[in-house]
Amino acid sequence: MSENNDDLYRKFAEAERRAGQNIDPKNLMTKEEIHEFGIDVIYKYAKQEGYEVINGSTDINQHPQFVLRKNGQIFFVMVKTGPGDGTHLTYDKDLAMQVFNNAKQHNAKVLFAGVGLYCVGFGFTLVRNQGYKVDFRGFEDVELVSLKPEELLGLDQYKRIKWNLDENKKPKPEVIASVKRWVAENENSIIVKKLKNKEVVNIPELNVNIDYQTVTDLMTLFPNQIYDIE
């Protein structure tokens, strides 16, 4: 993407963000409506991919949301739907553990389905009765490999940045380019100064205005320096 296109994209994104801020709250989708949107996406995907839907629920508090079967294997599917800002790509490890333990009793595997929504004209503000772009990247096999807190922290970090990595587990070129551009544009920020000084940075402690995807990109290139721990 050229610099001119980058500038145009940022201006368009900012216009959508401002439009979203001016929406009457009564026109926003509820948590239940957002969840049902995602359930519909996953139901259609599962049928398309040849899964048999044994059970399904739109109840936002029920986990898993789907029980599927394919080639004799049972799958429990956790569905998470929200703004497509990157937060939809990670799952709660405590919830995953509950589903995982339940699945073991049925010889089932656990899948995660993250559904991100982008409201055309309003960005990540999810407005009712508008056009939507959907970011769903397929089922993710949930394999809980450790219960040690320090190893789970590493797993959480990996789950967040994995979409920024290529098949060789290296940062994708577009992620590298994005970070270089951000660093150049924010060379006087406290984050860049700390990075140059080889300091460890925990973003929430800095109280800075930075979006989730940019933090994820920074975590990808500086995995031992950038953290996002509340």
N, C-alpha and C positions, 0 to 999 in steps of 0.2 A: 504494500500500500504506500503510495507516495505521500510526501509531507502535506501537499494540498488536500489530498483525500483524507489524511489524518485529521487535519484542521476541520474539514467539512464534517467528518464523522463526530468529532468532539462537540462541534456547535449543534449538530442535530441531536446528539445525546443530551446535551444540556437543555435544549428546548423541550425535549420530551420529559426530562426531569422536572422542569418548571411547570409544565402542563399537568404532570401528576400531582404536584403539590397543591394545585388549585382545584382538585376534584372534590366534590361534595362527598363526605364520608359515606353517606347512604348509598352512593353509587359504586362503592368498592366491593369486590367479591369478599364473601365471608370465608373463614378458614374452612368451613364445611364445603362451600362451593369450589374453592381451590382444590381441596382434597378430591372431590368427586370428578373434577376435570382430569386430574392425574390418573384416577382409577379407570376412567374411560379410555385414556391413552394406553394404559398398560393392558387392559382387557383386549383391545383390538390388536395390540402388538403380540400378545401371547397367542391369540387365535391364528394370527398370520404366520407365526413361527412354528406352528404345529403342536402347541401345548394343549392339553385337555384341561379345561377349567373345572376342577372338582368342587371348589368352594370359593366364594368371593364376598366381600362386604365393603360398603361405602362408609361404614362406621369409622370415624376418625380415630377412635380410641381402641379399635380392635387390631390386634397384631398376631399373625400376619394378615395382610389384606387379601391375599390370594393363596390358595393351595392348588398347585398345578401338577400335572403328570405328563412325562414325555419319555418314551422308550423304557417304560417300566419304573422310572425314577420319580419319586415325589419331591416337589419343591415348595418351600414356604417362601412367599415373596413379601418383602417389606417395601412399601411405596411411600416416598416422600415427595411432596409437590410444593413448590414455592417459586418466588422470583428467580429467574435464570441468571443470577449474579454469581454463581459458583457455589453458594451455600447448599444448593439442592444436590450436590454431588457427594456429600459426606453424610454418614449416618451416626446416630447416637450409639455408642458402644455398649451402654448399659441395656438399652432396648434390644440391641442385636444379640446380647448375651441371653436375654430372656427367650427370644425367638429361637436362638441356637439350641438352648437346652431343651426346649419343647420339641424342636425338630428331631433331635437325637432319639427321642422316645418313639418316633415314627420312621426312623431310618431315612429321614428327609434331609435334603440340602437346603441351605438358605441363600436366597438371591435378594439383591437390593436393586430397586428401580428408582432412580432419581429423575424427577421430571421438573425441568425449569421452564418457566413461562415468561414471555416477553410481550408486553401489551403494545401493539402498534400505535404509535402516537403518544404513549404515556410511559414507555420504558418499563421499569420494574414495579411501577404502581399498577396493580392488577384491578382494572376497571371492568365492571359488569357489562356484557353485551358489546364487547369490542373485538377486533381481530387480534389473533395471537400467533406468535411463533413459538414452537415447542423445541426445547433442547432435551432430548432423551437419547442416551448413548448406548442403550442396550442393557441387559441384565448384568449385574456384577456379582460374581460368586463371593459370598461372605465366608471367609475362612479365618476363624479366631485362633491364632497360633500361640497366644500367650496371655497369661493373666497378670504378669508382672507390670506394675504401673509404669516403670521406665520404658519397658518394651512396648506397652500400649501407646505411650506418648509418641514413640517413633512410628507406630502403625498409623496413628491419627495423622501425623505429619505426611506420611506417604499417601494415605487415602486422599488427602487434600490436593497434593501436587501431581498425582499420577496422570491426570489428563493433560498435563503440560510436558509429559515425557514421551519420547519416541519408543520404538520397539526394543531399542538397546538401553532403555532406562536413562537416556540422556535428554537434557532440555531441548525442546523443539526449536528450530531456528526462529520462528515467529515470536516465541517467548523471549529468547535472547534479545532480539531486535526491540521488542516492547520494553524490556527492562533498561536497555542502553538508552533508549529514547527518554524514558521516564527519569533516569538518573541525570541525563544532560539537561533536562528541563527543570530539575529540582536540585541543582547542585548545591544550593545554600540551605537545603532542608536539614533538620537534625538527623534524619534517617541516613542521608547520604554521607554526612560528616562522620557519623558513627561507623558506617560501613568502611569508609576510607581509613578510619583509625583501628579497624579490625575488632571493633567492640561488638558484643552480643546485644541484640535489640529485641525487646519484647514490645510489639506495637501498642497494645492497650495502655501500657505505662506512659507512653509519650503524649497521649491525648491529642493526636493529630488527625486531620481530616483526610483519610485515604480509603479508597474503595477496596472491597473484598478481593476482587480479581487481581488488582495491582499488588496487594500484600501476598497473594498466592504466587504470583509471578516472581516476586522478590524472594520468597521462601524457596522457590525452585532453584534459583541461581545461587542463593546464599543459605543453604540448609543448616549450616552450623552457626549462623549469625542472626537470622531473622526468625522470630517466633511470634505466635499470636495466641497467647495464653491468658485467659481472663483470671 
